[in-house]
Amino acid sequence: MPLGSEELKSALQGIVGFGVTPFRENLSVDFDALRQNAAYLAEHCEVVVPLAGNGEIYALSPEEHKAIGRAAVEEVNGRKPVLVGVGFTVPIARDLVQAAEAYGADGVLVLPPYFTHANDDGLFEYYRSVAQATKLGVILFQTHSTNFSPSLLRRLAEVPNIVGMKDEHGDMDQFVRQWGAVGDRMALLCGVGEILAPSYFALGVKAFTSGIVNFMPSTCRKILAHLRAGELETAARVVDQETMPVYDLRVKRPGYRTLVIKEAMNLCGLNAGRVRPPLAPLPEEDRQELRSVLLSLGLLKGEAARK
């Protein structure tokens, strides 16, 4: 039974794992690998998100999107909440959220409009229109290109099933103002991964998003344990020593955030497949640099370590 919107808000704690979409060499979706990866995330995360940036949502047809979401929900099978990322135009987003509700997702993460910078009134209508198409809980996604003013966030919090926001800005001053505007009406998430999780948890946030949990879950669980224990300095030290080498590669060039995750998974013996255009495969020089980083972190074992 999918979670109600208030249940989803309460469940947004711990690690929110953002999965990848594995593509074969002919660029078709590898659903067997997708199911394996969804099960892996369900084992190591509190919440599973199969479709967002890491899932190359922008490279999928609506039919593929629905099939991927359905497969992930079926594989996780209620063990953990599943959030499905949606976006694009209002009609497409409404269609995708209605499909997500039909196949049993627990909520939707609504990406901001592409290719335009809307004002508060435009953003309000966009998100309200999408939210009104479903009974599922809706999580807003604040990216670097879309900013929710405190007054806009307060208005959106009045929409009954909008129950959270993933903050990818990392602007702590703005975040405090936003939280002050909505209080406990929304669950606010650290959306920049492990790197700023200690800062967000110091403010009282209870969840952070993660892409690296796809291949280094032990480190992510260690960070979460320290954060929950209030050991923020220790958590920050683990972030610096164990995640920053990977993070530095992920920001090395445009498109590397997803590329590095997928190639790291492949090097670790998991099946992330290749990327779809507009992304291109990782150059061999950077692949070897990534391999060296993974070796130094003790993530390559057996045959993988010898290649």
N, C-alpha and C positions, 0 to 999 in steps of 0.2 A: 504494500500500500504506500503510494508516494506521500511525502510529508506535506502537511499544510504549511501555509506561509509563515505562521508564527513558529511552528516546529522547525522549519528551515532556519529561521533567524537564530534560534537557540542552538542549532547544530553547527553553525559557522564558527567552529573553534579548531585549533590545532593547525594541521598542514592541509592546505587546499591544493591538491596536485593537478597540474595542467599537463594532460597527455598529448602525445603526438599522433598524427595520422600516418601509418606506414604505407608507403607506395612501392609497388613493384617496379622493375626496370621499365615496363611498358606504361607506367604511370597510373595503373589501376590500383584501387584500394585493396590492400591485403587484409581481409577481414579476420583471418585466423590470427595473424600477428596483432591486430587491433584488440581482439578479445584477450589474448595473453597479456598484453600491456595493461588493459583495463583491470584485469584480475590482480596484476602486480601492484598497481596503484591502490586498489582497494585494500590490499594487505598492509600498505605502508602509510596511507593517508586517512584523514578524517572525512574528507570530501573529495570526490573525483570529478574533474572537468575534462571531458574528452574533446571538446570543440571550442577552440579559441585561437589565439595567435600561434601557440606551439602546435596546434592541430591544423595549421594552415587553412583556416576556415575560409579565407579569401580565395582559395584555389579550388573550392568545391562547388559542384552544382547543388541546387536545392535537394535533388533526389539523393545524391551522395550524402549530403548533410543529414538527412532524415535516416538513411540506412545506418550511418555511423553512430548516430545517437541511439538508435534502437538497439544496435548490437552491444554498445557499451552498457546500456541499462540492463539488458538481458544478462550480460556476463556478470555484472556486479550483483544483480539479483537481490537488492535490498540490503546488502551487507553494509554499505555506506551510501550516503546521499550522493546523487549524481546531478550536477549542474550542466546544462547545455548552453554553450555560447551561441547567440543569435545576433543578427544585425542587418546591415544593408538598408534597403528602402523599407518604409513602414509596411506596405503590403507583403513583402517577402518576410520581414521579421514576424509579422502577425501569423503568417502561414507556418513558419518554423516553430513558433511557440505553441501553436495549436497542435502541431504534430508531436512536439515534445510532451505535451500533456497527454495525448492519446497513447503514446507508447510507454508512459510511466516514469518520465523524468521527475525529479524532486523539485526542480526550479530551473530558472534560466538566468544567464548572465548576458545582459543586453549591451552590446558594443555600441559606441557612439556612431553618429552618421559619418560616412566617408566623404572626402573631397570638399567639405565645406565647414565653415566655422559659424555655428548658429548662435543667436543670442539666447537669453534665458527663456523667453516666451517660446521660441522655436524648439529648444531642447525639452521644455516641459511638455509640449504637445507631442513630440516624438515619443518620449518615454511613456507618457500617459496612454497614448494610442496603442502602443505595444502591450503595456500592462493590462489594458482593458480587454485584450483578446484572450486572456487566460486566467484561470484560478490559481496557477502556480505562483510561488514566491518569485519575485523579480529582484535581481541584484544589478545595480548600476555599475558601469565600468568607467572610471575617470582616468583617461589617458593623458599624455602630454599635450595632445591637441584639443582636448575638451575639458573645460573647467566648470565645475559646479559651484556657483557662488553660494554662500550660506543661505541667502534668501531663496534661491532656486531649490536647494536641497530641502529646505523647510517645506516648500510647496509640494515637492515630490514625496516627502514623507507622509503627506496626507492621502496619497493614493493607497488604498488598503493593502494591496499585495506587493508594494515596493518595500522591501524589508532590509536592504543592505547596499553597501557600496564597496567596490574594490578600488583602492586608491593607488594609482601608479605614479602619481606626481612626486611623492617623497618630500613635499614642502610641509614641514611640520607646523609652521605658523598657520598656514592655511588649514591644515588638517584639524588643528585644535579649534579653530573658528567653526569649521563644518560640524564637528562633533558637538560643539556647544549649541549649534542650531537645531540638531535633531535629537540629542540625548539618546535615550534607549529605544527610540522608535525605529532605528536602523542598527544593524550590525555592520561596523566599519572594519574593513580588512586591510592589513598591510599588503599592498599589491606589487611591491618591488622585490619580493623574494627575501632570502635570508639576510641580504646585505644590510637592510635597515630594520629588520625585525626587532632587534633589541630596543631601538628608539621607539617604535610603535608600542611594544609591550610595556615599556616604561610608562606610557600614557594610559594603559589599561586595555589595549587591544588584545584579542584572544586568538587571532588567526593570522597566518601569513601564507601567501601563495608560493608555489615552488615548481620550477621546471626540472631542477637537478635531482629532485626526488625520484625521477624516472630511472636514474642509474646510480645514485649514491644516497639511498634512503637512510642508512645508518647514521651518516653525518647529520641529515635533516632531523632525524628523531633525537639525536643527541642535543642539537640546538634547541629543539622544542622543550626537551626535559629541563634544560637549564633555564629557559625563559619562564616556564611554569613554576619553577622553584624560586624565581626572583633572582637568579644568579646571572644578572645581565652582563657583567664584565666577563664572566667565563663564556657565556654564549657569544659575545662579541669576539673573544679570542679564537673560538672555534671557527666562526665566520671568516676571520682574517686568515687563519692558517690553512683551512681545508676547503673553503668555497671561493675565496678571492682568485686563486690561480685559474679556476674555471670561468669565473665572472669576467676576468680580464680578457680572456679569449672571446667570450660572448659579445663583448662590446668593441672588439678589434675592428670589425668592418660591418657595414650595413648588411642585414640579413643573417648575421652570425648567431643571433640569439637562439633561433630554431635549429640552424645548421649544426651548431656545436652540441646541442642536446641530442640530436639524432645520431650524429657520428659517435659521440661518447657512448650512447646506448649500444650501437653496433659493435664498437671496440670491446665493450664489456660483455659481449655475447648475447645481448638482447636483440630484438628484431624491430628496428625503427624504420627500416627501408630507406628509400631515397627521398629527396624533396621534389616538389613540383615547381615549374616556372610560376612566378618570376624568380624564385630562388634557384641557385645553381650549386652543384656539389662542392664540398669543401676542397680547396686546393691541397695538393699533397704536402706541401711545406707546412701548412697550418694543421693538417691532419697529423703529421708527425709531432708537431709541437703539442697538440692535444694528447696524443698517445704518451708523450713524456710526462705530461702533467698527471695523467691517470696512473701511470706507473709510480710516480713519486708519492701519490696518495694511497697506493696499495690497492687500487681498484681493478687491476688486470691480473688475472690468475692463470696458471697453467699455460695452455697453448696460446691464449691471447697475449700473455706477457712475453712470449718468445717471438711473436711475429714482428 
